[in-house]
Amino acid sequence: MFGFAPASANESVIKGGQDPNEWAVYGKDYANTRFSPLKSINTGNVGNLKLAYSFQLGSLRSNEATPLVIGDTLYVSTSWGPKYVSALDAATGAKKWTYEPDLPDDVLQFACCDVNSRGVSYADGKLFVGRLDGKLVALDAKTGKELWKADVVDYTQGSVITSPPLVVNDKVITGFGGGEYGVRGSLQAYDINTGKQVWRTYTVPLKNEPNGDTWRGDSAEHGGGAAWLVGSYDPKTNTVFWGTSNPGPWNTAIRSSGNGDFGKLINLYTASTLALDADTGKIKWWVQGTPADAWDYDGVNELVLTDLKIDGQTVPTYLKADRNGFFFVVNRETGKVLSAEKYVPTTWAEKWDIATSRAVEDPDKRAGMPNHPAKGVCPNLIGGKNWQPMSYNPETGLVYIPSNNVCMDWSVSDVTYKRGVFYLGGEFPPHDGPGGYDGELIAWDPVKHEKVWGLKSDLPFNGGTLTTGGDLVFQGDLHGDFRALDAKTGEELWKKNLGSGMGAGPITYKVNGKQYVAVVVGRTVSLAAFLGDIGNKMLAATPEGGALFVFTVD
């Protein structure tokens, strides 16, 4: 996507991201577009898609990885740690090697939302793996041999690593989880060759630091703001973009005003997008989607970088389907919000005002004091979109969003911080959203701010998306159905049930002239516990699983 890059940018990652045959970065490229120009599989022949091979991952429960393909080798991680990282022949599935780390037995109790691993990263002949025990590891990509191991964070405070790091220049950048455990979030960079820490940037300022006065008293010490998902990178400006999680605790009276009159107590830099200098980690600017968040509207969702034609001008932007129900289009060089429009049923706010950089809230939907519960809050705390990745097709101009339509009631309660346990102070009974559906794959026009088409589902929390030059969109759901849709119209062109629900985003690649489509299956477990009867339906939809399926057209 980006033709220009400074000499210091990591050439192996840029090359892999630009190679149409490979899938070398979690989001296909530094821009997180999840768009592949490959079109050997297209709307005309996708109906002939057949299984090329499958590979059992050897691990159940929340398998959420995006595989990587470098040359003729596919790399895939599993849940539980990861329990395994495997290298396969990308055309046949034959195993080349497996890495099996020695992990502590107690990681589950410190992983808020399951024992997931969303994949690994690659650069300069190395794989980089973030682990549930708070370690960052480098492996030799040819052999799986461990080259170095860095201590990122103490996992027993509630800080596990579930997402792949971002490799920029000579640095490997990672965050960690823990917003629900009252950790203090940070992003940290490590030398690509030695594993030595190069910089660390806290994503929550203490009271004696710049913007520390946006927190009540000493509450920032356990303020959350964890950067637990994935980052994006613009080589032109040498800027890293990363979303941050909810503030801790959920009870806003502890860290802010406890009502909508929060003034300056907006709890920076939580529920935000940060733009950082890749070399130093210095925060250049930020956009806070939900100031003084009171609904667990975690702001970590991925940033998709693209240039859009807006009012006749080409504008460098990032796109974000925020959990709070608003779709943000932001100038990625200046931080100016260009638009923020509702993309799912949203009741907590009337609109998001780009002039004030704040939502115009409905005061009845903000629970603060114990005698002021909120009813009918939409979206639910899982958000209008959760971690499952969206994709952007520059040929159709559309973003394909795996969205949720679930609402909730909300009330607060007293809470005291205790290391390594949930730090919440909120009750959040869920209920179905309006319209008789709980999830929808939305094709969204980011320039016109409108839905072009949608595919509704009875369940939320469905899989991430892939879009291609063959005018296709691929997505799996919690019923285990993996499908291909016409990217322009949403017409279903092919479907196959794979036996377990999907959250992971599919990939596509080409080896020896043949195009393949791959997806990891294995539905979530822990997340359902937050959703009551809706969660029970999610668990009943399919059994747990753990497999990689790869398809092609002969």
C-alpha positions as CSV (number, residue, x, y, z in Angstrom):
1,M,0.0,0.0,0.0
2,F,2.7,2.5,0.9
3,G,5.2,2.8,-1.9
4,F,7.6,5.0,0.1
5,A,9.6,3.9,3.2
6,P,12.7,5.3,4.8
7,A,15.8,3.2,4.7
8,S,15.5,2.4,8.4
9,A,12.2,0.6,8.0
10,N,12.3,-3.2,8.2
11,E,12.8,-4.2,4.6
12,S,11.8,-7.8,5.2
13,V,8.4,-6.8,6.6
14,I,7.7,-4.3,3.9
15,K,8.7,-6.8,1.2
16,G,6.5,-9.5,2.7
17,G,3.6,-7.1,3.0
18,Q,3.9,-6.1,-0.6
19,D,4.3,-9.6,-2.0
20,P,0.9,-10.7,-3.2
21,N,1.8,-14.4,-2.7
22,E,2.7,-14.1,0.9
23,W,0.9,-13.3,4.1
24,A,3.8,-11.9,6.1
25,V,2.1,-9.6,8.6
26,Y,-0.9,-10.2,10.9
27,G,-3.1,-7.8,8.9
28,K,-1.5,-8.7,5.5
29,D,0.6,-5.4,5.6
30,Y,1.6,-2.6,8.0
31,A,-1.7,-0.9,7.2
32,N,-3.8,-3.8,8.5
33,T,-6.0,-3.9,5.4
34,R,-6.4,-7.7,5.2
35,F,-6.7,-7.1,1.4
36,S,-5.0,-9.5,-1.0
37,P,-4.8,-8.7,-4.7
38,L,-4.8,-12.4,-5.6
39,K,-7.7,-13.3,-7.9
40,S,-7.1,-16.8,-9.1
41,I,-10.0,-17.6,-6.7
42,N,-12.8,-15.3,-7.7
43,T,-16.5,-14.8,-7.9
44,G,-16.6,-17.1,-11.0
45,N,-15.0,-20.2,-9.5
46,V,-15.1,-19.9,-5.7
47,G,-18.1,-22.3,-5.8
48,N,-15.5,-25.0,-6.6
49,L,-13.5,-24.4,-3.5
50,K,-12.3,-27.7,-2.1
51,L,-10.2,-28.8,1.0
52,A,-6.5,-29.0,0.2
53,Y,-5.5,-30.1,3.7
54,S,-6.2,-29.7,7.4
55,F,-3.9,-29.7,10.4
56,Q,-4.9,-30.4,14.0
57,L,-3.5,-27.8,16.3
58,G,-3.4,-30.0,19.3
59,S,-5.0,-27.4,21.5
60,L,-8.7,-26.6,22.1
61,R,-10.4,-23.3,23.3
62,S,-10.2,-19.9,21.6
63,N,-7.9,-20.7,18.7
64,E,-7.7,-17.2,17.2
65,A,-4.5,-17.1,15.2
66,T,-3.9,-15.5,11.8
67,P,-1.3,-17.8,10.1
68,L,1.7,-16.3,8.4
69,V,3.0,-17.5,5.0
70,I,6.6,-16.7,4.1
71,G,7.8,-18.3,0.9
72,D,6.5,-21.9,0.9
73,T,6.2,-22.1,4.7
74,L,3.1,-21.5,6.8
75,Y,3.4,-20.6,10.5
76,V,0.5,-21.0,12.9
77,S,0.2,-20.7,16.7
78,T,-2.4,-22.3,19.0
79,S,-4.3,-21.4,22.1
80,W,-3.0,-22.0,25.7
81,G,0.1,-20.0,25.6
82,P,0.6,-20.7,22.7
83,K,0.9,-24.4,23.5
84,Y,2.5,-24.9,20.1
85,V,3.9,-22.9,17.2
86,S,4.1,-25.0,14.1
87,A,5.8,-24.5,10.7
88,L,4.1,-26.4,7.8
89,D,4.6,-26.8,4.1
90,A,2.1,-24.2,2.9
91,A,1.0,-26.4,-0.1
92,T,0.7,-29.8,1.6
93,G,0.5,-29.2,5.4
94,A,3.5,-31.4,6.1
95,K,5.0,-30.4,9.4
96,K,8.5,-28.9,9.3
97,W,9.0,-28.2,13.0
98,T,7.0,-27.4,16.2
99,Y,8.0,-25.1,19.1
100,E,6.5,-26.1,22.5
101,P,7.3,-23.6,25.2
102,D,7.3,-24.5,28.9
103,L,4.5,-22.4,30.4
104,P,3.1,-22.2,33.9
105,D,-0.1,-24.0,34.7
106,D,-1.9,-21.0,36.2
107,V,-2.1,-18.7,33.2
108,L,-5.9,-19.1,32.8
109,Q,-6.7,-17.2,36.0
110,F,-4.8,-14.2,34.8
111,A,-6.3,-14.1,31.2
112,C,-9.4,-12.1,31.3
113,C,-10.9,-13.3,28.1
114,D,-9.5,-16.7,27.4
115,V,-6.1,-18.4,26.7
116,N,-5.9,-17.1,23.1
117,S,-2.9,-16.5,20.8
118,R,-3.7,-14.4,17.7
119,G,-0.5,-15.3,15.9
120,V,3.2,-14.6,15.5
121,S,5.2,-12.0,13.7
122,Y,8.1,-12.4,11.2
123,A,11.2,-10.4,10.2
124,D,14.7,-11.1,9.1
125,G,14.5,-14.8,9.3
126,K,13.0,-14.7,12.8
127,L,9.5,-15.4,14.3
128,F,8.4,-13.3,17.3
129,V,6.0,-14.8,19.8
130,G,4.1,-13.1,22.7
131,R,3.2,-15.5,25.4
132,L,0.6,-15.8,28.1
133,D,3.3,-15.8,30.8
134,G,4.4,-12.3,29.8
135,K,7.4,-13.3,27.8
136,L,8.4,-12.2,24.3
137,V,10.4,-14.8,22.4
138,A,12.4,-14.9,19.1
139,L,12.6,-18.1,17.2
140,D,14.7,-19.1,14.2
141,A,12.1,-19.3,11.4
142,K,13.9,-22.3,9.7
143,T,14.3,-24.5,12.8
144,G,12.0,-23.2,15.5
145,K,15.0,-22.8,17.9
146,E,14.6,-20.2,20.6
147,L,17.1,-17.3,20.0
148,W,16.2,-15.0,22.9
149,K,13.5,-14.4,25.5
150,A,12.5,-11.1,27.1
151,D,10.5,-10.4,30.2
152,V,7.8,-8.0,29.1
153,V,5.5,-8.1,32.2
154,D,4.7,-10.1,35.3
155,Y,1.6,-12.1,34.2
156,T,0.5,-12.8,37.7
157,Q,-0.8,-9.2,38.0
158,G,-3.3,-10.0,35.2
159,S,-1.1,-9.1,32.2
160,V,-0.9,-11.8,29.6
161,I,0.2,-11.3,26.0
162,T,-2.4,-12.6,23.4
163,S,-1.5,-10.8,20.2
164,P,1.5,-10.7,17.9
165,P,4.0,-7.9,18.2
166,L,4.7,-5.3,15.6
167,V,8.2,-5.3,14.0
168,V,9.4,-1.8,12.9
169,N,12.9,-1.0,11.9
170,D,15.2,-2.9,14.3
171,K,12.6,-3.1,17.1
172,V,9.8,-5.5,18.2
173,I,7.0,-3.6,19.8
174,T,4.4,-5.3,22.1
175,G,1.7,-4.5,24.6
176,F,-0.1,-6.7,27.0
177,G,-3.5,-7.2,28.5
178,G,-5.0,-6.5,31.9
179,G,-7.5,-3.6,31.8
180,E,-9.9,-5.7,33.8
181,Y,-7.2,-6.4,36.5
182,G,-6.2,-2.8,37.2
183,V,-2.8,-2.9,35.6
184,R,-1.0,0.1,34.3
185,G,-0.7,-0.3,30.5
186,S,2.4,0.3,28.4
187,L,3.9,-0.4,25.0
188,Q,7.5,-1.7,25.0
189,A,10.1,-2.1,22.2
190,Y,12.9,-4.7,22.1
191,D,16.0,-5.0,20.0
192,I,15.2,-7.4,17.1
193,N,18.6,-9.2,17.5
194,T,19.2,-9.3,21.3
195,G,15.8,-8.9,23.0
196,K,17.1,-6.0,25.0
197,Q,14.4,-3.4,25.9
198,V,14.9,-0.2,23.9
199,W,12.0,1.9,25.1
200,R,8.8,1.8,27.2
201,T,5.9,4.2,27.0
202,Y,3.2,4.1,29.7
203,T,-0.3,4.5,28.3
204,V,-1.6,5.8,31.6
205,P,0.1,8.9,33.1
206,L,0.6,9.2,36.9
207,K,-0.4,12.4,38.6
208,N,3.1,14.0,38.4
209,E,3.3,13.3,34.6
210,P,1.8,15.2,31.6
211,N,-2.0,14.6,31.5
212,G,-1.8,12.9,34.9
213,D,-4.4,15.4,36.1
214,T,-7.0,13.6,34.0
215,W,-7.3,11.0,36.8
216,R,-8.7,11.4,40.2
217,G,-6.1,11.1,43.0
218,D,-3.8,8.2,42.6
219,S,-6.2,6.1,40.5
220,A,-4.0,6.1,37.4
221,E,-1.7,3.6,39.2
222,H,-4.3,0.9,38.4
223,G,-5.8,2.7,35.5
224,G,-5.8,0.0,32.8
225,G,-5.3,1.4,29.3
226,A,-3.6,-1.8,28.2
227,A,-2.5,-2.1,24.5
228,W,-3.3,-5.7,24.1
229,L,-4.3,-6.1,20.4
230,V,-2.2,-5.2,17.3
231,G,-0.5,-2.1,16.0
232,S,-0.2,-0.4,12.6
233,Y,2.7,1.4,11.1
234,D,3.1,4.2,8.5
235,P,6.7,4.1,7.1
236,K,6.3,7.6,5.5
237,T,6.0,9.3,8.9
238,N,7.6,6.6,11.0
239,T,4.5,6.5,13.1
240,V,3.1,3.5,15.0
241,F,-0.6,3.5,15.8
242,W,-2.1,1.5,18.6
243,G,-5.4,1.3,20.4
244,T,-5.7,1.3,24.2
245,S,-8.1,-0.5,26.5
246,N,-10.8,0.6,28.9
247,P,-9.8,2.4,32.1
248,G,-9.9,0.5,35.5
249,P,-12.0,0.1,37.4
250,W,-15.4,0.1,35.6
251,N,-16.8,2.2,38.4
252,T,-16.1,5.7,37.2
253,A,-16.5,7.4,40.6
254,I,-13.1,6.0,41.6
255,R,-11.1,7.5,38.8
256,S,-13.4,10.3,37.5
257,S,-16.5,12.2,38.6
258,G,-18.9,9.3,38.6
259,N,-21.3,11.0,36.2
260,G,-21.3,12.8,32.9
261,D,-19.9,16.0,34.3
262,F,-16.4,14.7,34.3
263,G,-14.7,17.9,33.0
264,K,-10.9,17.2,32.7
265,L,-11.2,13.8,34.4
266,I,-11.3,12.0,31.1
267,N,-8.7,9.3,32.0
268,L,-6.1,9.7,29.3
269,Y,-4.9,7.7,27.4
270,T,-7.5,5.0,27.9
271,A,-10.1,4.0,25.2
272,S,-7.9,5.9,22.7
273,T,-5.8,5.6,19.6
274,L,-2.2,6.6,20.1
275,A,0.2,7.8,17.4
276,L,3.8,7.2,18.6
277,D,7.3,7.8,17.2
278,A,8.6,4.3,16.2
279,D,12.2,5.1,17.3
280,T,11.5,6.6,20.7
281,G,8.0,5.6,21.7
282,K,7.1,9.2,22.3
283,I,3.4,9.9,21.9
284,K,2.8,12.4,19.1
285,W,-0.9,12.8,19.5
286,W,-4.0,10.8,20.4
287,V,-7.7,10.5,19.7
288,Q,-9.8,9.4,22.7
289,G,-13.0,7.7,21.4
290,T,-14.7,7.4,24.8
291,P,-13.6,10.0,27.4
292,A,-14.1,8.8,31.0
293,D,-15.4,5.5,29.7
294,A,-18.2,4.0,31.8
295,W,-19.2,1.0,29.6
296,D,-16.0,-1.0,29.1
297,Y,-15.7,0.4,25.5
298,D,-12.2,-0.9,25.1
299,G,-10.5,1.2,22.4
300,V,-8.0,-1.5,21.2
301,N,-9.6,-2.3,17.8
302,E,-7.1,-2.3,15.0
303,L,-6.4,0.7,12.8
304,V,-6.6,0.3,9.1
305,L,-4.5,2.8,7.2
306,T,-5.5,3.9,3.7
307,D,-5.7,7.0,1.5
308,L,-9.3,8.1,0.8
309,K,-10.8,10.5,-1.7
310,I,-12.7,13.0,0.4
311,D,-14.3,16.1,-1.1
312,G,-12.0,15.7,-4.1
313,Q,-8.8,15.5,-2.1
314,T,-6.6,12.5,-1.3
315,V,-6.4,12.3,2.5
316,P,-4.1,9.9,4.5
317,T,-6.4,8.3,7.0
318,Y,-6.8,5.6,9.5
319,L,-10.2,3.8,9.9
320,K,-11.4,2.4,13.2
321,A,-14.7,0.6,14.0
322,D,-14.7,1.5,17.7
323,R,-16.4,-0.6,20.3
324,N,-18.4,2.4,21.3
325,G,-20.5,2.0,18.1
326,F,-18.9,4.9,16.1
327,F,-16.8,4.4,12.9
328,F,-13.9,6.8,13.0
329,V,-12.1,8.3,9.9
330,V,-9.1,10.2,11.1
331,N,-6.3,12.0,9.3
332,R,-3.4,9.8,10.3
333,E,-0.8,12.6,9.9
334,T,-2.5,15.2,12.0
335,G,-4.9,13.3,14.3
336,K,-7.8,15.4,13.1
337,V,-11.1,13.4,13.3
338,L,-12.8,13.7,9.9
339,S,-15.9,11.7,10.7
340,A,-17.3,9.5,13.5
341,E,-20.7,8.0,12.6
342,K,-22.8,5.2,14.1
343,Y,-22.3,1.8,12.3
344,V,-24.4,-0.3,14.7
345,P,-27.4,0.4,16.9
346,T,-26.0,2.9,19.5
347,T,-27.9,4.5,22.4
348,W,-25.3,5.7,24.9
349,A,-24.7,8.8,22.8
350,E,-26.6,10.9,20.3
351,K,-23.6,11.6,18.2
352,W,-19.8,12.0,18.4
353,D,-19.0,15.7,18.0
354,I,-15.8,16.1,16.0
355,A,-15.7,19.8,17.0
356,T,-15.4,19.0,20.7
357,S,-13.8,15.5,20.4
358,R,-16.4,14.1,22.7
359,A,-19.7,12.2,22.3
360,V,-22.9,13.9,23.0
361,E,-24.1,11.5,25.7
362,D,-27.5,10.4,26.8
363,P,-27.2,11.0,30.6
364,D,-29.7,8.2,31.3
365,K,-27.2,5.7,29.7
366,R,-24.3,6.6,31.9
367,A,-24.3,4.7,35.2
368,G,-22.4,6.4,37.9
369,M,-23.5,6.5,41.4
370,P,-25.1,3.4,42.9
371,N,-28.6,5.0,42.8
372,H,-28.3,5.7,39.0
373,P,-28.4,2.4,37.0
374,A,-28.6,2.6,33.2
375,K,-31.0,0.6,31.1
376,G,-30.9,-0.2,27.4
377,V,-27.3,0.7,26.8
378,C,-26.1,-0.2,23.2
379,P,-23.6,-1.5,22.3
380,N,-23.0,-4.1,25.0
381,L,-19.5,-4.2,26.5
382,I,-18.3,-6.5,23.8
383,G,-18.7,-3.5,21.5
384,G,-20.1,-2.8,18.1
385,K,-17.0,-4.7,17.0
386,N,-14.6,-6.7,19.1
387,W,-11.1,-7.9,18.4
388,Q,-12.1,-9.9,15.2
389,P,-10.4,-8.0,12.4
390,M,-12.2,-6.1,9.7
391,S,-10.7,-5.7,6.2
392,Y,-10.6,-2.9,3.6
393,N,-10.8,-3.5,-0.2
394,P,-9.4,-0.5,-2.1
395,E,-11.1,-1.8,-5.3
396,T,-14.6,-1.7,-3.9
397,G,-13.8,1.1,-1.4
398,L,-15.6,-0.8,1.3
399,V,-14.7,-2.0,4.8
400,Y,-16.0,-5.4,5.9
401,I,-16.8,-5.3,9.6
402,P,-17.7,-8.3,11.8
403,S,-20.1,-6.4,14.0
404,N,-22.2,-7.2,17.1
405,N,-25.8,-6.1,18.0
406,V,-26.0,-6.8,21.7
407,C,-27.1,-4.3,24.4
408,M,-27.0,-4.3,28.2
409,D,-28.1,-2.7,31.5
410,W,-25.4,-1.3,33.7
411,S,-24.9,-0.5,37.4
412,V,-21.9,0.2,39.5
413,S,-20.7,-1.2,42.9
414,D,-17.9,-0.6,45.3
415,V,-14.6,-2.2,44.4
416,T,-11.1,-2.3,46.0
417,Y,-7.9,-3.1,44.0
418,K,-6.3,-6.5,44.8
419,R,-3.4,-7.7,42.7
420,G,-4.2,-10.4,40.1
421,V,-8.0,-10.4,40.5
422,F,-10.7,-8.6,38.5
423,Y,-11.0,-4.9,39.3
424,L,-14.4,-4.0,37.9
425,G,-17.1,-2.5,40.2
426,G,-19.9,-3.0,37.7
427,E,-22.9,-5.2,36.9
428,F,-23.9,-5.6,33.2
429,P,-26.8,-7.9,32.4
430,P,-26.9,-8.3,28.6
431,H,-29.8,-8.5,26.2
432,D,-30.4,-8.8,22.5
433,G,-30.1,-5.8,20.4
434,P,-32.9,-4.4,18.3
435,G,-34.0,-6.0,15.1
436,G,-34.0,-9.7,16.0
437,Y,-30.3,-10.4,15.3
438,D,-27.1,-10.3,17.4
439,G,-24.4,-10.1,14.8
440,E,-23.9,-8.7,11.3
441,L,-21.2,-8.7,8.7
442,I,-21.4,-5.1,7.5
443,A,-20.0,-3.7,4.2
444,W,-19.4,0.0,5.1
445,D,-18.5,2.9,2.9
446,P,-16.0,5.0,4.9
447,V,-16.4,8.1,2.7
448,K,-20.2,8.2,2.4
449,H,-20.6,6.9,6.1
450,E,-23.2,4.3,5.2
451,K,-23.9,0.6,5.1
452,V,-23.9,-0.8,1.6
453,W,-25.0,-4.3,2.5
454,G,-25.2,-6.6,5.5
455,L,-25.4,-10.3,6.4
456,K,-27.2,-10.8,9.7
457,S,-26.6,-13.6,12.2
458,D,-28.4,-14.8,15.3
459,L,-25.1,-14.8,17.2
460,P,-22.5,-12.1,18.0
461,F,-18.7,-12.5,18.1
462,N,-18.3,-14.0,14.6
463,G,-15.1,-14.3,12.7
464,G,-12.8,-11.7,11.2
465,T,-12.8,-11.0,7.5
466,L,-10.5,-11.3,4.4
467,T,-11.1,-9.5,1.1
468,T,-9.4,-10.1,-2.2
469,G,-8.8,-8.9,-5.7
470,G,-11.2,-11.7,-6.8
471,D,-14.1,-9.5,-5.5
472,L,-14.5,-11.8,-2.5
473,V,-15.0,-11.5,1.2
474,F,-14.4,-14.6,3.4
475,Q,-15.7,-15.0,7.0
476,G,-16.5,-17.7,9.5
477,D,-19.1,-17.7,12.2
478,L,-19.8,-19.3,15.6
479,H,-22.0,-21.9,14.0
480,G,-18.8,-23.2,12.2
481,D,-19.9,-22.0,8.7
482,F,-17.0,-20.6,6.6
483,R,-18.3,-18.7,3.6
484,A,-17.3,-16.7,0.6
485,L,-19.4,-13.6,-0.4
486,D,-19.5,-11.3,-3.3
487,A,-17.6,-8.2,-2.1
488,K,-19.8,-5.8,-4.0
489,T,-23.3,-7.3,-3.2
490,G,-22.9,-9.6,-0.2
491,E,-24.3,-12.6,-2.2
492,E,-23.2,-15.9,-0.7
493,L,-21.2,-17.9,-3.3
494,W,-19.9,-20.8,-1.2
495,K,-20.2,-22.2,2.3
496,K,-18.7,-25.1,4.3
497,N,-19.2,-26.1,7.9
498,L,-15.9,-26.7,9.7
499,G,-17.2,-28.2,12.9
500,S,-16.3,-25.4,15.4
501,G,-16.9,-21.7,15.6
502,M,-14.5,-19.1,14.2
503,G,-13.2,-15.8,15.5
504,A,-9.9,-15.7,13.5
505,G,-9.4,-13.8,10.3
506,P,-8.8,-15.9,7.2
507,I,-5.8,-15.5,4.9
508,T,-5.0,-16.2,1.3
509,Y,-1.6,-16.9,-0.4
510,K,-0.1,-18.5,-3.4
511,V,2.5,-21.3,-3.6
512,N,3.8,-22.8,-6.9
513,G,1.2,-20.8,-8.9
514,K,-1.8,-22.0,-6.9
515,Q,-3.9,-19.8,-4.6
516,Y,-5.0,-21.1,-1.2
517,V,-7.4,-19.8,1.5
518,A,-6.8,-20.7,5.1
519,V,-8.6,-20.3,8.4
520,V,-8.1,-21.4,12.0
521,V,-11.2,-22.8,13.9
522,G,-11.9,-23.1,17.6
523,R,-14.5,-21.0,19.3
524,T,-14.2,-18.9,22.4
525,V,-15.1,-20.1,25.9
526,S,-14.4,-17.4,28.5
527,L,-16.1,-14.5,26.7
528,A,-19.4,-16.3,26.7
529,A,-19.4,-16.0,30.5
530,F,-19.9,-12.2,30.2
531,L,-23.1,-12.6,28.1
532,G,-25.6,-14.7,30.1
533,D,-28.2,-16.5,28.0
534,I,-26.6,-15.1,24.8
535,G,-23.3,-16.6,25.9
536,N,-25.0,-20.0,26.5
537,K,-26.2,-19.9,22.9
538,M,-22.7,-19.1,21.7
539,L,-21.3,-22.2,23.5
540,A,-24.1,-24.4,22.3
541,A,-23.6,-23.4,18.7
542,T,-20.6,-25.7,18.2
543,P,-18.1,-27.8,20.2
544,E,-14.7,-26.6,21.0
545,G,-12.1,-27.1,18.3
546,G,-8.6,-26.5,17.2
547,A,-7.6,-27.0,13.6
548,L,-6.3,-25.2,10.5
549,F,-8.3,-25.7,7.3
550,V,-6.8,-24.8,3.9
551,F,-8.8,-24.7,0.7
552,T,-8.1,-24.2,-3.0
553,V,-9.6,-24.5,-6.5
554,D,-8.2,-27.2,-8.8
